[in-house]
Amino acid sequence: MSIVRNSKSEAHRRSLIKAITWRVLATLTTMIISYFVTGNFVYAISIGSIEVVVKIILFYVHERVWAFTLFGKHREAKPDFAS
């Protein structure tokens, strides 16, 4: 029997699987909506295929921008040697 850990110690593999399953769910949702809007299965698949690639690229760029943004980051306290 495995031990359930708190969210602070979530395994990288679990995070990766969650990201993949979320992307699959989101893309399928886009395809279903596209089908209802266009009434064309080929268009729906095409839109979903483009969407999945574009959103992965946009997510990566978004993460890189946030990596360089100071908003919400804690600054390390510098030792005060004057005292």
Phi and psi restraints in degrees (range 20) as a CNS / XPLOR table:
assign (resid 1 and name C) (resid 2 and name N)
       (resid 2 and name CA) (resid 2 and name C) 1.0 -88.2 20.0 2
assign (resid 2 and name N) (resid 2 and name CA)
       (resid 2 and name C) (resid 3 and name N) 1.0 156.2 20.0 2
assign (resid 2 and name C) (resid 3 and name N)
       (resid 3 and name CA) (resid 3 and name C) 1.0 -92.6 20.0 2
assign (resid 3 and name N) (resid 3 and name CA)
       (resid 3 and name C) (resid 4 and name N) 1.0 132.1 20.0 2
assign (resid 3 and name C) (resid 4 and name N)
       (resid 4 and name CA) (resid 4 and name C) 1.0 -85.9 20.0 2
assign (resid 4 and name N) (resid 4 and name CA)
       (resid 4 and name C) (resid 5 and name N) 1.0 125.5 20.0 2
assign (resid 4 and name C) (resid 5 and name N)
       (resid 5 and name CA) (resid 5 and name C) 1.0 -99.3 20.0 2
assign (resid 5 and name N) (resid 5 and name CA)
       (resid 5 and name C) (resid 6 and name N) 1.0 164.4 20.0 2
assign (resid 5 and name C) (resid 6 and name N)
       (resid 6 and name CA) (resid 6 and name C) 1.0 -75.2 20.0 2
assign (resid 6 and name N) (resid 6 and name CA)
       (resid 6 and name C) (resid 7 and name N) 1.0 170.9 20.0 2
assign (resid 6 and name C) (resid 7 and name N)
       (resid 7 and name CA) (resid 7 and name C) 1.0 -65.6 20.0 2
assign (resid 7 and name N) (resid 7 and name CA)
       (resid 7 and name C) (resid 8 and name N) 1.0 -21.1 20.0 2
assign (resid 7 and name C) (resid 8 and name N)
       (resid 8 and name CA) (resid 8 and name C) 1.0 -67.9 20.0 2
assign (resid 8 and name N) (resid 8 and name CA)
       (resid 8 and name C) (resid 9 and name N) 1.0 -24.8 20.0 2
assign (resid 8 and name C) (resid 9 and name N)
       (resid 9 and name CA) (resid 9 and name C) 1.0 -111.3 20.0 2
assign (resid 9 and name N) (resid 9 and name CA)
       (resid 9 and name C) (resid 10 and name N) 1.0 28.3 20.0 2
assign (resid 9 and name C) (resid 10 and name N)
       (resid 10 and name CA) (resid 10 and name C) 1.0 -62.4 20.0 2
assign (resid 10 and name N) (resid 10 and name CA)
       (resid 10 and name C) (resid 11 and name N) 1.0 132.9 20.0 2
assign (resid 10 and name C) (resid 11 and name N)
       (resid 11 and name CA) (resid 11 and name C) 1.0 -68.5 20.0 2
assign (resid 11 and name N) (resid 11 and name CA)
       (resid 11 and name C) (resid 12 and name N) 1.0 147.6 20.0 2
assign (resid 11 and name C) (resid 12 and name N)
       (resid 12 and name CA) (resid 12 and name C) 1.0 -59.4 20.0 2
assign (resid 12 and name N) (resid 12 and name CA)
       (resid 12 and name C) (resid 13 and name N) 1.0 -38.1 20.0 2
assign (resid 12 and name C) (resid 13 and name N)
       (resid 13 and name CA) (resid 13 and name C) 1.0 -61.7 20.0 2
assign (resid 13 and name N) (resid 13 and name CA)
       (resid 13 and name C) (resid 14 and name N) 1.0 -40.7 20.0 2
assign (resid 13 and name C) (resid 14 and name N)
       (resid 14 and name CA) (resid 14 and name C) 1.0 -63.4 20.0 2
assign (resid 14 and name N) (resid 14 and name CA)
       (resid 14 and name C) (resid 15 and name N) 1.0 -44.7 20.0 2
assign (resid 14 and name C) (resid 15 and name N)
       (resid 15 and name CA) (resid 15 and name C) 1.0 -61.7 20.0 2
assign (resid 15 and name N) (resid 15 and name CA)
       (resid 15 and name C) (resid 16 and name N) 1.0 -40.5 20.0 2
assign (resid 15 and name C) (resid 16 and name N)
       (resid 16 and name CA) (resid 16 and name C) 1.0 -64.6 20.0 2
assign (resid 16 and name N) (resid 16 and name CA)
       (resid 16 and name C) (resid 17 and name N) 1.0 -45.2 20.0 2
assign (resid 16 and name C) (resid 17 and name N)
       (resid 17 and name CA) (resid 17 and name C) 1.0 -64.0 20.0 2
assign (resid 17 and name N) (resid 17 and name CA)
       (resid 17 and name C) (resid 18 and name N) 1.0 -40.7 20.0 2
assign (resid 17 and name C) (resid 18 and name N)
       (resid 18 and name CA) (resid 18 and name C) 1.0 -62.5 20.0 2
assign (resid 18 and name N) (resid 18 and name CA)
       (resid 18 and name C) (resid 19 and name N) 1.0 -41.7 20.0 2
assign (resid 18 and name C) (resid 19 and name N)
       (resid 19 and name CA) (resid 19 and name C) 1.0 -64.0 20.0 2
assign (resid 19 and name N) (resid 19 and name CA)
       (resid 19 and name C) (resid 20 and name N) 1.0 -42.5 20.0 2
assign (resid 19 and name C) (resid 20 and name N)
       (resid 20 and name CA) (resid 20 and name C) 1.0 -66.4 20.0 2
assign (resid 20 and name N) (resid 20 and name CA)
       (resid 20 and name C) (resid 21 and name N) 1.0 -46.2 20.0 2
assign (resid 20 and name C) (resid 21 and name N)
       (resid 21 and name CA) (resid 21 and name C) 1.0 -66.3 20.0 2
assign (resid 21 and name N) (resid 21 and name CA)
       (resid 21 and name C) (resid 22 and name N) 1.0 -34.6 20.0 2
assign (resid 21 and name C) (resid 22 and name N)
       (resid 22 and name CA) (resid 22 and name C) 1.0 -64.9 20.0 2
assign (resid 22 and name N) (resid 22 and name CA)
       (resid 22 and name C) (resid 23 and name N) 1.0 -43.9 20.0 2
assign (resid 22 and name C) (resid 23 and name N)
       (resid 23 and name CA) (resid 23 and name C) 1.0 -63.8 20.0 2
assign (resid 23 and name N) (resid 23 and name CA)
       (resid 23 and name C) (resid 24 and name N) 1.0 -40.5 20.0 2
assign (resid 23 and name C) (resid 24 and name N)
       (resid 24 and name CA) (resid 24 and name C) 1.0 -62.7 20.0 2
assign (resid 24 and name N) (resid 24 and name CA)
       (resid 24 and name C) (resid 25 and name N) 1.0 -47.1 20.0 2
assign (resid 24 and name C) (resid 25 and name N)
       (resid 25 and name CA) (resid 25 and name C) 1.0 -61.0 20.0 2
assign (resid 25 and name N) (resid 25 and name CA)
       (resid 25 and name C) (resid 26 and name N) 1.0 -45.8 20.0 2
assign (resid 25 and name C) (resid 26 and name N)
       (resid 26 and name CA) (resid 26 and name C) 1.0 -64.2 20.0 2
assign (resid 26 and name N) (resid 26 and name CA)
       (resid 26 and name C) (resid 27 and name N) 1.0 -40.6 20.0 2
assign (resid 26 and name C) (resid 27 and name N)
       (resid 27 and name CA) (resid 27 and name C) 1.0 -68.8 20.0 2
assign (resid 27 and name N) (resid 27 and name CA)
       (resid 27 and name C) (resid 28 and name N) 1.0 -41.3 20.0 2
assign (resid 27 and name C) (resid 28 and name N)
       (resid 28 and name CA) (resid 28 and name C) 1.0 -61.5 20.0 2
assign (resid 28 and name N) (resid 28 and name CA)
       (resid 28 and name C) (resid 29 and name N) 1.0 -39.2 20.0 2
assign (resid 28 and name C) (resid 29 and name N)
       (resid 29 and name CA) (resid 29 and name C) 1.0 -61.3 20.0 2
assign (resid 29 and name N) (resid 29 and name CA)
       (resid 29 and name C) (resid 30 and name N) 1.0 -44.4 20.0 2
assign (resid 29 and name C) (resid 30 and name N)
       (resid 30 and name CA) (resid 30 and name C) 1.0 -60.9 20.0 2
assign (resid 30 and name N) (resid 30 and name CA)
       (resid 30 and name C) (resid 31 and name N) 1.0 -41.9 20.0 2
assign (resid 30 and name C) (resid 31 and name N)
       (resid 31 and name CA) (resid 31 and name C) 1.0 -64.4 20.0 2
assign (resid 31 and name N) (resid 31 and name CA)
       (resid 31 and name C) (resid 32 and name N) 1.0 -42.1 20.0 2
assign (resid 31 and name C) (resid 32 and name N)
       (resid 32 and name CA) (resid 32 and name C) 1.0 -65.1 20.0 2
assign (resid 32 and name N) (resid 32 and name CA)
       (resid 32 and name C) (resid 33 and name N) 1.0 -46.1 20.0 2
assign (resid 32 and name C) (resid 33 and name N)
       (resid 33 and name CA) (resid 33 and name C) 1.0 -61.8 20.0 2
assign (resid 33 and name N) (resid 33 and name CA)
       (resid 33 and name C) (resid 34 and name N) 1.0 -42.8 20.0 2
assign (resid 33 and name C) (resid 34 and name N)
       (resid 34 and name CA) (resid 34 and name C) 1.0 -61.0 20.0 2
assign (resid 34 and name N) (resid 34 and name CA)
       (resid 34 and name C) (resid 35 and name N) 1.0 -38.5 20.0 2
assign (resid 34 and name C) (resid 35 and name N)
       (resid 35 and name CA) (resid 35 and name C) 1.0 -64.4 20.0 2
assign (resid 35 and name N) (resid 35 and name CA)
       (resid 35 and name C) (resid 36 and name N) 1.0 -44.5 20.0 2
assign (resid 35 and name C) (resid 36 and name N)
       (resid 36 and name CA) (resid 36 and name C) 1.0 -65.6 20.0 2
assign (resid 36 and name N) (resid 36 and name CA)
       (resid 36 and name C) (resid 37 and name N) 1.0 -34.3 20.0 2
assign (resid 36 and name C) (resid 37 and name N)
       (resid 37 and name CA) (resid 37 and name C) 1.0 -74.7 20.0 2
assign (resid 37 and name N) (resid 37 and name CA)
       (resid 37 and name C) (resid 38 and name N) 1.0 -44.4 20.0 2
assign (resid 37 and name C) (resid 38 and name N)
       (resid 38 and name CA) (resid 38 and name C) 1.0 -92.9 20.0 2
assign (resid 38 and name N) (resid 38 and name CA)
       (resid 38 and name C) (resid 39 and name N) 1.0 -27.7 20.0 2
assign (resid 38 and name C) (resid 39 and name N)
       (resid 39 and name CA) (resid 39 and name C) 1.0 72.5 20.0 2
assign (resid 39 and name N) (resid 39 and name CA)
       (resid 39 and name C) (resid 40 and name N) 1.0 13.1 20.0 2
assign (resid 39 and name C) (resid 40 and name N)
       (resid 40 and name CA) (resid 40 and name C) 1.0 -125.6 20.0 2
assign (resid 40 and name N) (resid 40 and name CA)
       (resid 40 and name C) (resid 41 and name N) 1.0 118.6 20.0 2
assign (resid 40 and name C) (resid 41 and name N)
       (resid 41 and name CA) (resid 41 and name C) 1.0 -63.7 20.0 2
assign (resid 41 and name N) (resid 41 and name CA)
       (resid 41 and name C) (resid 42 and name N) 1.0 -40.9 20.0 2
assign (resid 41 and name C) (resid 42 and name N)
       (resid 42 and name CA) (resid 42 and name C) 1.0 -63.9 20.0 2
assign (resid 42 and name N) (resid 42 and name CA)
       (resid 42 and name C) (resid 43 and name N) 1.0 -42.9 20.0 2
assign (resid 42 and name C) (resid 43 and name N)
       (resid 43 and name CA) (resid 43 and name C) 1.0 -62.5 20.0 2
assign (resid 43 and name N) (resid 43 and name CA)
       (resid 43 and name C) (resid 44 and name N) 1.0 -42.3 20.0 2
assign (resid 43 and name C) (resid 44 and name N)
       (resid 44 and name CA) (resid 44 and name C) 1.0 -61.4 20.0 2
assign (resid 44 and name N) (resid 44 and name CA)
       (resid 44 and name C) (resid 45 and name N) 1.0 -44.1 20.0 2
assign (resid 44 and name C) (resid 45 and name N)
       (resid 45 and name CA) (resid 45 and name C) 1.0 -64.6 20.0 2
assign (resid 45 and name N) (resid 45 and name CA)
       (resid 45 and name C) (resid 46 and name N) 1.0 -42.3 20.0 2
assign (resid 45 and name C) (resid 46 and name N)
       (resid 46 and name CA) (resid 46 and name C) 1.0 -62.0 20.0 2
assign (resid 46 and name N) (resid 46 and name CA)
       (resid 46 and name C) (resid 47 and name N) 1.0 -46.8 20.0 2
assign (resid 46 and name C) (resid 47 and name N)
       (resid 47 and name CA) (resid 47 and name C) 1.0 -62.1 20.0 2
assign (resid 47 and name N) (resid 47 and name CA)
       (resid 47 and name C) (resid 48 and name N) 1.0 -45.1 20.0 2
assign (resid 47 and name C) (resid 48 and name N)
       (resid 48 and name CA) (resid 48 and name C) 1.0 -63.2 20.0 2
assign (resid 48 and name N) (resid 48 and name CA)
       (resid 48 and name C) (resid 49 and name N) 1.0 -38.0 20.0 2
assign (resid 48 and name C) (resid 49 and name N)
       (resid 49 and name CA) (resid 49 and name C) 1.0 -67.3 20.0 2
assign (resid 49 and name N) (resid 49 and name CA)
       (resid 49 and name C) (resid 50 and name N) 1.0 -42.2 20.0 2
assign (resid 49 and name C) (resid 50 and name N)
       (resid 50 and name CA) (resid 50 and name C) 1.0 -67.5 20.0 2
assign (resid 50 and name N) (resid 50 and name CA)
       (resid 50 and name C) (resid 51 and name N) 1.0 -42.9 20.0 2
assign (resid 50 and name C) (resid 51 and name N)
       (resid 51 and name CA) (resid 51 and name C) 1.0 -59.1 20.0 2
assign (resid 51 and name N) (resid 51 and name CA)
       (resid 51 and name C) (resid 52 and name N) 1.0 -44.0 20.0 2
assign (resid 51 and name C) (resid 52 and name N)
       (resid 52 and name CA) (resid 52 and name C) 1.0 -64.8 20.0 2
assign (resid 52 and name N) (resid 52 and name CA)
       (resid 52 and name C) (resid 53 and name N) 1.0 -41.0 20.0 2
assign (resid 52 and name C) (resid 53 and name N)
       (resid 53 and name CA) (resid 53 and name C) 1.0 -69.5 20.0 2
assign (resid 53 and name N) (resid 53 and name CA)
       (resid 53 and name C) (resid 54 and name N) 1.0 -47.8 20.0 2
assign (resid 53 and name C) (resid 54 and name N)
       (resid 54 and name CA) (resid 54 and name C) 1.0 -61.4 20.0 2
assign (resid 54 and name N) (resid 54 and name CA)
       (resid 54 and name C) (resid 55 and name N) 1.0 -42.2 20.0 2
assign (resid 54 and name C) (resid 55 and name N)
       (resid 55 and name CA) (resid 55 and name C) 1.0 -71.7 20.0 2
assign (resid 55 and name N) (resid 55 and name CA)
       (resid 55 and name C) (resid 56 and name N) 1.0 -30.0 20.0 2
assign (resid 55 and name C) (resid 56 and name N)
       (resid 56 and name CA) (resid 56 and name C) 1.0 -66.8 20.0 2
assign (resid 56 and name N) (resid 56 and name CA)
       (resid 56 and name C) (resid 57 and name N) 1.0 -43.4 20.0 2
assign (resid 56 and name C) (resid 57 and name N)
       (resid 57 and name CA) (resid 57 and name C) 1.0 -64.7 20.0 2
assign (resid 57 and name N) (resid 57 and name CA)
       (resid 57 and name C) (resid 58 and name N) 1.0 -46.2 20.0 2
assign (resid 57 and name C) (resid 58 and name N)
       (resid 58 and name CA) (resid 58 and name C) 1.0 -62.0 20.0 2
assign (resid 58 and name N) (resid 58 and name CA)
       (resid 58 and name C) (resid 59 and name N) 1.0 -38.9 20.0 2
assign (resid 58 and name C) (resid 59 and name N)
       (resid 59 and name CA) (resid 59 and name C) 1.0 -63.0 20.0 2
assign (resid 59 and name N) (resid 59 and name CA)
       (resid 59 and name C) (resid 60 and name N) 1.0 -42.6 20.0 2
assign (resid 59 and name C) (resid 60 and name N)
       (resid 60 and name CA) (resid 60 and name C) 1.0 -61.8 20.0 2
assign (resid 60 and name N) (resid 60 and name CA)
       (resid 60 and name C) (resid 61 and name N) 1.0 -47.3 20.0 2
assign (resid 60 and name C) (resid 61 and name N)
       (resid 61 and name CA) (resid 61 and name C) 1.0 -61.5 20.0 2
assign (resid 61 and name N) (resid 61 and name CA)
       (resid 61 and name C) (resid 62 and name N) 1.0 -43.9 20.0 2
assign (resid 61 and name C) (resid 62 and name N)
       (resid 62 and name CA) (resid 62 and name C) 1.0 -57.1 20.0 2
assign (resid 62 and name N) (resid 62 and name CA)
       (resid 62 and name C) (resid 63 and name N) 1.0 -46.1 20.0 2
assign (resid 62 and name C) (resid 63 and name N)
       (resid 63 and name CA) (resid 63 and name C) 1.0 -64.1 20.0 2
assign (resid 63 and name N) (resid 63 and name CA)
       (resid 63 and name C) (resid 64 and name N) 1.0 -40.4 20.0 2
assign (resid 63 and name C) (resid 64 and name N)
       (resid 64 and name CA) (resid 64 and name C) 1.0 -66.1 20.0 2
assign (resid 64 and name N) (resid 64 and name CA)
       (resid 64 and name C) (resid 65 and name N) 1.0 -40.0 20.0 2
assign (resid 64 and name C) (resid 65 and name N)
       (resid 65 and name CA) (resid 65 and name C) 1.0 -62.1 20.0 2
assign (resid 65 and name N) (resid 65 and name CA)
       (resid 65 and name C) (resid 66 and name N) 1.0 -46.5 20.0 2
assign (resid 65 and name C) (resid 66 and name N)
       (resid 66 and name CA) (resid 66 and name C) 1.0 -65.1 20.0 2
assign (resid 66 and name N) (resid 66 and name CA)
       (resid 66 and name C) (resid 67 and name N) 1.0 -28.4 20.0 2
assign (resid 66 and name C) (resid 67 and name N)
       (resid 67 and name CA) (resid 67 and name C) 1.0 -63.1 20.0 2
assign (resid 67 and name N) (resid 67 and name CA)
       (resid 67 and name C) (resid 68 and name N) 1.0 -29.4 20.0 2
assign (resid 67 and name C) (resid 68 and name N)
       (resid 68 and name CA) (resid 68 and name C) 1.0 -98.2 20.0 2
assign (resid 68 and name N) (resid 68 and name CA)
       (resid 68 and name C) (resid 69 and name N) 1.0 0.4 20.0 2
assign (resid 68 and name C) (resid 69 and name N)
       (resid 69 and name CA) (resid 69 and name C) 1.0 -92.4 20.0 2
assign (resid 69 and name N) (resid 69 and name CA)
       (resid 69 and name C) (resid 70 and name N) 1.0 132.5 20.0 2
assign (resid 69 and name C) (resid 70 and name N)
       (resid 70 and name CA) (resid 70 and name C) 1.0 -81.4 20.0 2
assign (resid 70 and name N) (resid 70 and name CA)
       (resid 70 and name C) (resid 71 and name N) 1.0 -15.2 20.0 2
assign (resid 70 and name C) (resid 71 and name N)
       (resid 71 and name CA) (resid 71 and name C) 1.0 -54.3 20.0 2
assign (resid 71 and name N) (resid 71 and name CA)
       (resid 71 and name C) (resid 72 and name N) 1.0 124.2 20.0 2
assign (resid 71 and name C) (resid 72 and name N)
       (resid 72 and name CA) (resid 72 and name C) 1.0 81.1 20.0 2
assign (resid 72 and name N) (resid 72 and name CA)
       (resid 72 and name C) (resid 73 and name N) 1.0 -0.6 20.0 2
assign (resid 72 and name C) (resid 73 and name N)
       (resid 73 and name CA) (resid 73 and name C) 1.0 -88.0 20.0 2
assign (resid 73 and name N) (resid 73 and name CA)
       (resid 73 and name C) (resid 74 and name N) 1.0 144.9 20.0 2
assign (resid 73 and name C) (resid 74 and name N)
       (resid 74 and name CA) (resid 74 and name C) 1.0 -87.2 20.0 2
assign (resid 74 and name N) (resid 74 and name CA)
       (resid 74 and name C) (resid 75 and name N) 1.0 131.5 20.0 2
assign (resid 74 and name C) (resid 75 and name N)
       (resid 75 and name CA) (resid 75 and name C) 1.0 -86.5 20.0 2
assign (resid 75 and name N) (resid 75 and name CA)
       (resid 75 and name C) (resid 76 and name N) 1.0 139.9 20.0 2
assign (resid 75 and name C) (resid 76 and name N)
       (resid 76 and name CA) (resid 76 and name C) 1.0 -72.5 20.0 2
assign (resid 76 and name N) (resid 76 and name CA)
       (resid 76 and name C) (resid 77 and name N) 1.0 137.6 20.0 2
assign (resid 76 and name C) (resid 77 and name N)
       (resid 77 and name CA) (resid 77 and name C) 1.0 -74.3 20.0 2
assign (resid 77 and name N) (resid 77 and name CA)
       (resid 77 and name C) (resid 78 and name N) 1.0 131.1 20.0 2
assign (resid 77 and name C) (resid 78 and name N)
       (resid 78 and name CA) (resid 78 and name C) 1.0 -89.2 20.0 2
assign (resid 78 and name N) (resid 78 and name CA)
       (resid 78 and name C) (resid 79 and name N) 1.0 138.4 20.0 2
assign (resid 78 and name C) (resid 79 and name N)
       (resid 79 and name CA) (resid 79 and name C) 1.0 -64.6 20.0 2
assign (resid 79 and name N) (resid 79 and name CA)
       (resid 79 and name C) (resid 80 and name N) 1.0 141.3 20.0 2
assign (resid 79 and name C) (resid 80 and name N)
       (resid 80 and name CA) (resid 80 and name C) 1.0 -97.2 20.0 2
assign (resid 80 and name N) (resid 80 and name CA)
       (resid 80 and name C) (resid 81 and name N) 1.0 101.9 20.0 2
assign (resid 80 and name C) (resid 81 and name N)
       (resid 81 and name CA) (resid 81 and name C) 1.0 -88.3 20.0 2
assign (resid 81 and name N) (resid 81 and name CA)
       (resid 81 and name C) (resid 82 and name N) 1.0 -3.6 20.0 2
assign (resid 81 and name C) (resid 82 and name N)
       (resid 82 and name CA) (resid 82 and name C) 1.0 -74.5 20.0 2
assign (resid 82 and name N) (resid 82 and name CA)
       (resid 82 and name C) (resid 83 and name N) 1.0 -21.0 20.0 2
